[in-house]
Amino acid sequence: MTTDSPRWIASSYSNNGGACIEWAPEHARHTGEVLVRDSKNPAGPHLHLTPQAFTDLVTLAKQTRI
């Protein structure tokens, strides 16, 4: 089951000055595809990731300081 407008959830780091991402967990659960977008540009493009790629992205984000 897929939806045309998935429910987006903000990153747990969303209080870090506005630089955060959102993801659509229900879409991922139903399709196996993880959608990721910039919370500052919800109408903009978003990534379509495999669960492994999403895990790798989260791991990289935790290790990287900007």
C-alpha positions as CSV (number, residue, x, y, z in Angstrom):
1,M,0.0,0.0,0.0
2,T,1.4,3.4,-1.0
3,T,0.0,6.8,-0.3
4,D,0.1,9.9,-2.5
5,S,0.9,12.1,0.5
6,P,2.9,10.3,3.1
7,R,3.0,11.4,6.8
8,W,6.3,13.0,7.4
9,I,8.1,12.8,10.8
10,A,10.8,15.3,11.8
11,S,14.3,14.2,12.8
12,S,14.9,13.9,16.5
13,Y,17.6,16.5,16.0
14,S,15.0,19.0,14.6
15,N,15.8,21.6,17.3
16,N,19.3,22.2,16.0
17,G,18.7,25.5,14.4
18,G,16.3,24.4,11.6
19,A,18.7,22.2,9.7
20,C,16.9,18.9,9.8
21,I,15.4,16.2,7.7
22,E,12.0,14.5,7.7
23,W,11.2,10.9,6.8
24,A,8.0,8.9,6.1
25,P,8.1,5.8,8.3
26,E,4.6,4.5,7.2
27,H,5.6,4.7,3.6
28,A,8.8,2.8,4.4
29,R,6.9,0.1,6.3
30,H,4.4,-0.4,3.4
31,T,6.8,-0.2,0.5
32,G,10.3,-0.9,1.8
33,E,11.4,2.5,0.3
34,V,12.5,5.2,2.8
35,L,11.6,8.8,1.7
36,V,13.7,11.6,3.1
37,R,13.2,15.4,2.6
38,D,14.5,18.8,3.8
39,S,12.1,20.1,6.4
40,K,12.7,23.7,5.2
41,N,11.5,22.8,1.7
42,P,8.7,20.3,2.1
43,A,7.5,20.8,-1.5
44,G,11.0,20.3,-2.9
45,P,12.7,17.1,-4.0
46,H,13.2,14.2,-1.7
47,L,15.4,11.1,-1.7
48,H,14.2,7.6,-2.2
49,L,16.4,5.3,-0.2
50,T,16.7,1.6,0.5
51,P,16.5,0.8,4.2
52,Q,20.3,0.1,4.2
53,A,21.1,3.4,2.5
54,F,18.9,5.2,5.1
55,T,20.8,3.4,7.9
56,D,24.1,4.4,6.3
57,L,22.9,8.0,6.0
58,V,21.9,8.1,9.7
59,T,25.2,6.6,10.7
60,L,27.1,9.2,8.6
61,A,25.1,12.0,10.1
62,K,25.8,10.9,13.6
63,Q,29.6,10.8,12.9
64,T,29.7,14.2,11.0
65,R,30.0,17.6,12.6
66,I,29.2,20.7,10.5
